[in-house]
């Protein structure tokens, strides 16, 4: 059968549900993330969490020095709504993506992306 946009949407949904079953973000498999992609994603985090993950904003915790595993853990808790997602107190120069809280952020990332981003913040000094 030829794949229609609808049938591929259903397939994506099925994959998303399967991914939820083992309590992890989508795309567990290896994924190549370029330096450029990583830089862009990190800059999104930094627009709230501060340059190199050192926050200047009381409504947002620092990420610098936090282990990649605990970053992944927290992002997964936001993804599964196990953790409340308060909006960051940011003005118009917040992230370009328009994200206002961690649920918005977690919805857009794969596990491999969060681990790569996490390793970046892990290597920054608090
Ligand atoms: C719109 C602003 C915003 C953006 C963008 C953002 N965050 Fe957050 N993040 C927050 C806020 C606000 C909290 C605190 C939530 C709370 O009160 O528990 C938080 C909390 C976290 C925590 C938990 C920290 C802790 O000490 O418990 C992690 C981990 C985290 N963010 C990772 C990220 C990563 C990785 C990115 C980039 C992919 C990112 N965040 C992008 C606003 C943001």
Boltz pocket constraint, residues with backbone or C-beta under 6 A from the ligand:
constraints:
  - pocket:
      binder: B
      contacts: [[A, 41], [A, 42], [A, 44], [A, 45], [A, 46], [A, 47], [A, 48], [A, 49], [A, 59], [A, 60], [A, 61], [A, 62], [A, 63], [A, 70], [A, 71], [A, 72], [A, 74], [A, 75], [A, 84], [A, 85], [A, 86], [A, 87], [A, 88], [A, 89], [A, 90], [A, 94], [A, 95], [A, 99], [A, 100], [A, 101], [A, 102], [A, 105], [A, 109], [A, 114], [A, 117], [A, 118]]
      max_distance: 6.0
